[in-house]
Each structure stands twice: as C-alpha cells, then as structure tokens.
C-alpha cells in the first residue's frame, strides 16, 4: 500500500468532520450579562444600596460634623496663633494634631467598614444573579454565558432577562 492510499481514510474523516463543524457552530448559543447593570438596576441591588445608606448614614454624618468642627477649630487657631503665648500655641497645636489623628482614624475605619459591608451585600446580589443566570441558561439552552467581554453583540445581551427574573423572583430580593 502506498503512503497516499493509507492517508485517504484520514482525509475523508477530516473532510467529514469539517462539514459537521458548521452545523454544530449554528447550534452553539452564547449570551452575555452586564453585571454592572445588574448591580445598578436589579431591585435586590437597589435594596442593598438603601440598606447600606441607612446603616452608615449616621456615622457618615458624625464624620462630616467632626471634620467641620476640626476645620473650624484649625481656622480659629490660625487666626489666634500670632497672639498666643508660645506654650499655649504649642499645647493647642498638639490638641489639634491629636484631634486630626482621631478624625483620620475614624474616617479610615468608616471607609473600611463601608467597603466590607458593600462587598458582603454585592456578593449576595451577585450570588442571586448567578443563580438566575444559570436558570435562564438552562431553560433557554445556552451553552455559555459571559459576564465580561471586550465587545459583545447586543443581540447576545441577556441582562434585561436576568434583571427581570431577579425582580420577579421573591419580590426582587
């Protein structure tokens, strides 16, 4: 048998596989979900945002008031410093520095707490969104659903379906 005749079955097999690929490619179904939109538009995401605002608004107001008070005290010190005795000026300067350190620490703690809680709430929303995406994918027979892409054809975007399903399930929670 010549080497050419040994390769003919392989060529036929490759040709038949190549012919079958376009048929399979047409059956492949892909979708895309814009998680940023889900975080902005889903009722559960809006509820989480409102919960965070309510939970942290008092501390935020206290920080703003403390910052304004510190600013006013610093401005008053700068106006009065030239007429103060050296020991009084040094003492007042130390007190202002201590207040500023305390303010900075409280502000940092606030930001860390807010960031941590926001991550917890977004994780809950994302978990719910992923479950809904999976349900949509299974019910509509998607092969793949992407959450990030450089470019996506708008006809593949199923974000509206996901948001609608999230909002209708359990009152959007």
Secondary structure, DSSP 8 states (H G I E B T S, - for coil): --HHHHHHHHHHHHHHHHHHHHHHHHH--EEE--HHHHHHHSHHHHHHHHHHHHHHHHHHHHHHHHHHHHHHHHHHHHHHGGGS-HHHHHHHHHHHHHHHHHHHHHHHHHHHHHHHHHHHHHHHHHHHHHHHHHHHHHHTT-SEEES--S---GGGB-HHHHHHHHHHGGGG-
